[in-house]
Amino acid sequence: MDLDSRTEMQIRVLSESRNRTILDVLDEADGALHVEELADRIVSRDVTVVSSATYDSEIHQTSITLHHERLPKLATVDLVEYDRDANLVTPRSSTAPDVEWQDGAELADIVTHLSSSCEGDESEIGVLRGRESIIEYECRLSDEAEEELFTMYVSTALFEDECVRRARAAHGRGVTIYVGSQNEAVREVSREHLPEATVWEPQLDWLNTPTYPRIGRLVIVDRRTVVLAVLEESPSEATPPEETALVASGVDNPLVILVRELLGPRLDHLDYQSDEFRSELPFEDD
């Protein structure tokens, strides 16, 4: 299996919450787990107060599903090692996700569990490491945008001058620009330097989680190309956070589909969520 195909398959597998739960449990374990022990730990997360018979039945059914379906699938995409004869499973990644997402789309979990690394090919799914590489890629996509440039940033530190300049140039070609952030400073910079853009405040708490890793930057170009960057916690205030991004292109690409599903109809109603539009809404006194 080549690197890009494996990465795409990992995205598909990790889009299922049960598979992410399996990896969470394995990451927390000290070494390999027998499939029944893994099942017990998974069931104990889901079940509150039930009878002993019901609990044992849940463990039995979960063990069967793990053995015949979940673990072979995770092993195929190199996320775990599974010895079917000994019924022992070992994680290939030692990282554990901390971020919980609304709408059931734990994108940070997916990025956390990916172990492959490659330069992003626009026709596939890849991983970019390092802020400079990510900004360079974002700027190139801005230059290639034909209809729409959608961006979200967690802080002004990610919204670099070159990103602003490229967005302004895109607008000059007739591209519609959207900039979203829960950070008022980002919105102020956008209003000042990109007055032609629709500036809006996301209503979901995607970019405001205090835990790491956390989503820092999201770029969507023409609704077919995605850059999704995750920030790691900095070792000190003087050191900028490490940034890793998933990049993908194509309307049928699994990551592009996942992000579009996460955003849902908001992509079609951003003009109505903008600061300017909301400031002009009439309000009646109670």
MIBARO-829486 format. One record per residue (C-alpha): residue number from 0; residue in three letters; y negated, x negated, z negated. Coordinates in steps of 0.1 Angstrom, whole numbers, plus 5000, padded with zeros to 4 digits. Layout:
<recs>
  seq  type     Y     X     Z
  NUM   ALA     Y     X     Z
...
</recs>
This chain:
<recs>
  seq  type     Y     X     Z
    0   MET  5000  5000  5000
    1   ASP  4967  4985  5010
    2   LEU  4938  4982  4985
    3   ASP  4917  5010  5000
    4   SER  4946  5035  5002
    5   ARG  4956  5027  4966
    6   THR  4921  5033  4954
    7   GLU  4919  5066  4972
    8   MET  4952  5077  4958
    9   GLN  4941  5066  4923
   10   ILE  4910  5089  4927
   11   ARG  4932  5118  4936
   12   VAL  4956  5112  4907
   13   LEU  4928  5108  4882
   14   SER  4910  5139  4893
   15   GLU  4937  5158  4873
   16   SER  4928  5160  4836
   17   ARG  4964  5158  4824
   18   ASN  4968  5124  4841
   19   ARG  4937  5111  4824
   20   THR  4950  5123  4790
   21   ILE  4982  5104  4796
   22   LEU  4962  5072  4802
   23   ASP  4940  5079  4772
   24   VAL  4971  5081  4750
   25   LEU  4986  5050  4765
   26   ASP  4954  5030  4760
   27   GLU  4954  5040  4723
   28   ALA  4990  5029  4718
   29   ASP  5000  4994  4707
   30   GLY  5024  4985  4736
   31   ALA  5049  5005  4755
   32   LEU  5058  5041  4745
   33   HIS  5090  5060  4750
   34   VAL  5085  5091  4771
   35   GLU  5093  5114  4741
   36   GLU  5068  5096  4719
   37   LEU  5042  5099  4747
   38   ALA  5050  5136  4750
   39   ASP  5047  5140  4712
   40   ARG  5012  5124  4712
   41   ILE  5000  5145  4741
   42   VAL  5013  5178  4726
   43   SER  4997  5169  4692
   44   ARG  4964  5168  4710
   45   ASP  4967  5202  4725
   46   VAL  4985  5222  4698
   47   THR  4968  5234  4666
   48   VAL  4991  5254  4643
   49   VAL  5024  5265  4658
   50   SER  5060  5269  4646
   51   SER  5083  5239  4645
   52   ALA  5105  5255  4673
   53   THR  5075  5260  4695
   54   TYR  5062  5225  4689
   55   ASP  5096  5210  4698
   56   SER  5099  5231  4729
   57   GLU  5064  5219  4741
   58   ILE  5075  5183  4736
   59   HIS  5107  5189  4755
   60   GLN  5090  5205  4785
   61   THR  5062  5178  4785
   62   SER  5088  5150  4784
   63   ILE  5106  5165  4815
   64   THR  5073  5168  4833
   65   LEU  5063  5133  4824
   66   HIS  5096  5118  4835
   67   HIS  5100  5136  4868
   68   GLU  5064  5141  4879
   69   ARG  5035  5126  4860
   70   LEU  5047  5090  4853
   71   PRO  5062  5083  4887
   72   LYS  5030  5094  4903
   73   LEU  5009  5072  4880
   74   ALA  5033  5043  4886
   75   THR  5031  5047  4924
   76   VAL  4993  5041  4923
   77   ASP  4997  5012  4899
   78   LEU  4981  5029  4869
   79   VAL  5012  5025  4846
   80   GLU  5045  5007  4846
   81   TYR  5074  5031  4841
   82   ASP  5110  5021  4834
   83   ARG  5129  5052  4843
   84   ASP  5162  5039  4829
   85   ALA  5148  5030  4795
   86   ASN  5122  5058  4796
   87   LEU  5095  5033  4786
   88   VAL  5059  5035  4799
   89   THR  5032  5008  4797
   90   PRO  4996  5011  4808
   91   ARG  4983  4987  4834
   92   SER  4947  4991  4821
   93   SER  4936  4986  4785
   94   THR  4903  5005  4788
   95   ALA  4899  5039  4773
   96   PRO  4872  5064  4784
   97   ASP  4847  5077  4759
   98   VAL  4826  5100  4779
   99   GLU  4833  5137  4781
  100   TRP  4818  5157  4810
  101   GLN  4809  5193  4814
  102   ASP  4826  5215  4841
  103   GLY  4858  5195  4836
  104   ALA  4848  5166  4858
  105   GLU  4852  5134  4838
  106   LEU  4839  5111  4865
  107   ALA  4833  5082  4841
  108   ASP  4870  5084  4831
  109   ILE  4879  5079  4867
  110   VAL  4857  5048  4871
  111   THR  4869  5034  4838
  112   HIS  4906  5035  4847
  113   LEU  4903  5020  4882
  114   SER  4914  4984  4883
  115   SER  4909  4975  4919
  116   SER  4878  4958  4933
  117   CYS  4866  4956  4969
  118   GLU  4835  4957  4990
  119   GLY  4826  4992  4999
  120   ASP  4837  5002  5034
  121   GLU  4818  5033  5045
  122   SER  4850  5049  5058
  123   GLU  4870  5044  5026
  124   ILE  4866  5043  4988
  125   GLY  4856  5010  4973
  126   VAL  4842  4994  4942
  127   LEU  4809  4975  4940
  128   ARG  4802  4953  4910
  129   GLY  4768  4941  4900
  130   ARG  4734  4957  4902
  131   GLU  4721  4936  4931
  132   SER  4751  4946  4953
  133   ILE  4747  4983  4943
  134   ILE  4710  4983  4950
  135   GLU  4715  4966  4983
  136   TYR  4741  4991  4993
  137   GLU  4719  5020  4982
  138   CYS  4689  5007  5002
  139   ARG  4711  5004  5033
  140   LEU  4722  5040  5030
  141   SER  4686  5051  5026
  142   ASP  4679  5033  5059
  143   GLU  4708  5052  5075
  144   ALA  4700  5086  5061
  145   GLU  4693  5112  5088
  146   GLU  4687  5145  5070
  147   GLU  4689  5142  5031
  148   LEU  4687  5116  5004
  149   PHE  4697  5129  4970
  150   THR  4693  5106  4940
  151   MET  4697  5107  4902
  152   TYR  4688  5080  4878
  153   VAL  4692  5076  4840
  154   SER  4662  5053  4836
  155   THR  4633  5036  4855
  156   ALA  4652  5003  4853
  157   LEU  4676  5016  4879
  158   PHE  4649  5031  4901
  159   GLU  4637  4998  4916
  160   ASP  4606  4993  4938
  161   GLU  4628  4986  4968
  162   CYS  4647  5019  4963
  163   VAL  4613  5037  4963
  164   ARG  4601  5019  4994
  165   ARG  4633  5027  5013
  166   ALA  4631  5063  5002
  167   ARG  4595  5066  5014
  168   ALA  4605  5051  5048
  169   ALA  4633  5076  5050
  170   HIS  4608  5104  5044
  171   GLY  4587  5091  5073
  172   ARG  4617  5096  5096
  173   GLY  4620  5133  5085
  174   VAL  4646  5128  5057
  175   THR  4643  5153  5028
  176   ILE  4641  5134  4995
  177   TYR  4653  5146  4961
  178   VAL  4650  5126  4928
  179   GLY  4665  5140  4896
  180   SER  4665  5127  4861
  181   GLN  4664  5139  4825
  182   ASN  4642  5109  4818
  183   GLU  4605  5120  4821
  184   ALA  4595  5084  4829
  185   VAL  4617  5085  4861
  186   ARG  4601  5118  4871
  187   GLU  4566  5104  4866
  188   VAL  4574  5074  4887
  189   SER  4588  5096  4914
  190   ARG  4558  5119  4914
  191   GLU  4534  5089  4916
  192   HIS  4552  5069  4943
  193   LEU  4571  5096  4961
  194   PRO  4548  5126  4961
  195   GLU  4567  5141  4991
  196   ALA  4600  5142  4972
  197   THR  4614  5172  4953
  198   VAL  4615  5160  4917
  199   TRP  4637  5179  4893
  200   GLU  4653  5178  4859
  201   PRO  4691  5183  4859
  202   GLN  4702  5211  4837
  203   LEU  4736  5196  4829
  204   ASP  4738  5168  4804
  205   TRP  4753  5143  4829
  206   LEU  4729  5114  4824
  207   ASN  4720  5118  4788
  208   THR  4752  5108  4769
  209   PRO  4747  5082  4742
  210   THR  4781  5066  4746
  211   TYR  4794  5040  4771
  212   PRO  4805  5037  4798
  213   ARG  4779  5062  4811
  214   ILE  4768  5074  4845
  215   GLY  4736  5055  4855
  216   ARG  4730  5063  4891
  217   LEU  4742  5088  4917
  218   VAL  4732  5087  4953
  219   ILE  4743  5112  4980
  220   VAL  4733  5107  5016
  221   ASP  4736  5136  5041
  222   ARG  4762  5151  5017
  223   ARG  4789  5128  5031
  224   THR  4783  5094  5015
  225   VAL  4783  5088  4977
  226   VAL  4774  5060  4953
  227   LEU  4784  5067  4917
  228   ALA  4775  5039  4893
  229   VAL  4786  5035  4857
  230   LEU  4769  5013  4831
  231   GLU  4787  4993  4805
  232   GLU  4771  4987  4771
  233   SER  4749  4956  4770
  234   PRO  4758  4929  4745
  235   SER  4721  4927  4735
  236   GLU  4688  4944  4742
  237   ALA  4676  4914  4763
  238   THR  4706  4917  4786
  239   PRO  4707  4945  4812
  240   PRO  4739  4966  4813
  241   GLU  4767  4957  4837
  242   GLU  4769  4982  4866
  243   THR  4799  4992  4886
  244   ALA  4799  5017  4914
  245   LEU  4824  5037  4934
  246   VAL  4813  5041  4970
  247   ALA  4828  5066  4995
  248   SER  4820  5082  5028
  249   GLY  4833  5112  5048
  250   VAL  4832  5149  5042
  251   ASP  4869  5149  5034
  252   ASN  4868  5118  5012
  253   PRO  4883  5127  4977
  254   LEU  4854  5112  4958
  255   VAL  4828  5129  4980
  256   ILE  4846  5162  4975
  257   LEU  4848  5157  4938
  258   VAL  4810  5150  4935
  259   ARG  4801  5179  4957
  260   GLU  4823  5202  4935
  261   LEU  4807  5188  4904
  262   LEU  4772  5196  4917
  263   GLY  4783  5229  4932
  264   PRO  4755  5252  4945
  265   ARG  4728  5230  4929
  266   LEU  4726  5210  4961
  267   ASP  4714  5242  4979
  268   HIS  4689  5252  4953
  269   LEU  4671  5220  4943
  270   ASP  4637  5232  4956
  271   TYR  4638  5260  4930
  272   GLN  4646  5235  4902
  273   SER  4618  5211  4910
  274   ASP  4590  5205  4884
  275   GLU  4564  5218  4908
  276   PHE  4582  5250  4916
  277   ARG  4589  5258  4880
  278   SER  4553  5250  4870
  279   GLU  4541  5277  4894
  280   LEU  4564  5305  4882
  281   PRO  4545  5334  4866
  282   PHE  4555  5343  4830
  283   GLU  4548  5376  4814
  284   ASP  4538  5378  4777
  285   ASP  4565  5394  4755
</recs>
